[in-house]
Structure formats: structure tokens, C-alpha cells
Amino acid sequence: MYSLIYSIYFFMKRLQKKYSYAHKKFPAVFQKTIDYCEWYYNILFARWVRRFPARKCGINRQHRERKIIVSLTSYPKRIHTVWLTIETLLRQSVKPDQIILWLAGSQFENLECLPLELLRLQERGLTIRFCDDLLSHKKYMYVMQEHPDDLIILVDDDMFYPKDTIKKLLQLHQEFPQDICTMTAQYIWPSFQSMPSLWRNPKLYEHIKHSDRLQIFTGSGSLYPPGSLDQTAFDKGLAMRLCPYADDLWLTFMARRRGTKITMQNPWRAFPVTIYGTNVGSLWYINAQDNKNDDQWKHLMQYFCK
């Protein structure tokens, strides 16, 4: 049922995009279908997994030469719902070898202060780590340095991920093993020097592979092969000074400095369903509404291109 509802949801989101291209009003019945899909994950699925936790759904226990590590971070406002996101990561059709949740030690004193639903997931393979407060940069900063030879998949803490997310990313990786692979992206247009407010979303049937003109969206899921980022990416002080609120921009810029190309999932797929209430006050709104994306991109250009 979980995957079937997602098939309907993605079909409707593609249809919505088609109507947008044609400048036509999206029918209310179609919008209602999207709303019902979101309701299913937020209400029915959330209730089901709370009452009947899937003990057998967890991480991979078999040997892999190159591990698949999923990494994410969270903060106090979402700490009571992030377990739902991790639950969907534990139910992937291709199991990761590790799932690491990075939390700022200044925001959470110890494990005892975390919600019980989250702590229980440790029994099924979740690893909880405490670190410095680097906002969203926590999700990649430590894991990529500690596991330089493994495949790192970055995700956000406010999504219900489709069961084939890791599978799709690995399929892209097999085709383009040196590329950063992302489920969704933005096209950097008209040039790499232009501001993010000018960039556009990919068209419905647009194939963009092995490109240096894509912005990574970690929120939908993105995979990083070893050595795909410039080492400057791990300069914590510089990241927080130049690009504190936009890890996606920082990672995109560091991929460009390294000469790494980016490949996007095709056909186009919408973002996963968001957990109710988690987008209020999020960094996405801060960056988009206050033009902070443009400001931070400008800082990157001025610092590195001088």
C-alpha cells in the first residue's frame, strides 16, 4: 500500500506540472487526490508504525566492500517527528549499512532527553551521534570524513521517503559512478555565475545527466561517491561564514571546485511527502523568502572566484 500510494502521488504531481506548463487550472479533484495521499502518510501510516513497529525492517547485515551510509541531521523543533523519516529509511527495498542521525550537543544534552520513538530505532540499526552545531551542514561534515571510501546518501529530517529511494540512487550511481547522483535538482541558468533566484526547475521530460549545471537537492536524497567534493567542503568555519543556511549550495559549489559532475533522476519525480508542520520556520523558507540563497551564492563567488 505504501508504494502504491506513492505511485499515485507521483503521477498526480507530474500531472500538476503538465497543467502548470499549459497555464491551465489544476482540477480540484486531482488536488484532492494529492491531499489524500499526504494524509495517508501523515495519519494512517504514522499511526500504523507507532502501533506496530516492524522489528525485521532495519539495516543491511551482510558484508559489502563499499558501505552505503545514510546521514541526516535534526534539531529540537523536529526531534519528535524525525523518527518517522528514519522509519521510512529502515523500510527501504535496498538496505543501507548504517543510518546516522547527527544532533548538536548544545541542543540535546544526552540520549535520555530524546523521544522514546526515536531511541527505539537504535535496536534496528539507527546510530545517534552528537557534534557541533553546524545547522544543516552536520549531515555531511563528519560522516564523509569518517567514511571516505564509502557511498554517502544525504537526506532531510522532514520527509516520508519512497521505498525505492536508495535503489534509484544506486542505479544512477552504477551508470555514472563518478557523479553525485540526486533524485531532484535545479538547473543553474543562465550561467554558473547567475543568482539562485534565476535558476529553474527541470522540465518534465528533460534528461540532465553528467552535468556541471545542476544544483543538488539533498532533501529528496543525494548520493556522493568517495572524493566527489573539494576538501574545502570540510572547513567548518568557512562553511558557516559563507553559506550557513544552505548546505545544498555549499555542496554544489564544492562539487564544481572538485570537477565532479551531477546526474539527476529521470523521469522527473516530485519531492517526497513532507511531514505535517515541519516546514514552518525551515531553512528552505528562510533562504527562499529572504533571498538568502542569492546572498550566500554571492559570498561563495566573491570569496572563491577572486
Salt bridges, closest charged atoms under 4 A:
GLU87 OE2 - ARG91 NE 2.69
GLU87 OE2 - ARG124 NH2 2.73
ASP97 OD2 - ARG64 NH1 2.77
GLU117 OE2 - ARG50 NE 3.78
GLU123 OE1 - ARG55 NH1 3.52
ASP132 OD2 - LYS236 NZ 3.16
ASP133 OD1 - LYS138 NZ 3.90
GLU146 OE2 - ARG129 NH2 2.85
ASP150 OD2 - HIS147 ND1 3.52
ASP156 OD1 - LYS139 NZ 2.65
ASP157 OD1 - ARG78 NH1 2.52
ASP158 OD2 - ARG78 NH2 3.55
ASP164 OD2 - ARG269 NH2 2.91
GLU175 OE1 - LYS209 NZ 3.73
ASP179 OD2 - HIS210 ND1 2.99
GLU206 OE2 - ARG200 NH2 2.93
ASP212 OD2 - ARG256 NH1 3.76
ASP230 OD2 - ARG257 NE 3.59
ASP247 OD2 - LYS139 NZ 3.34
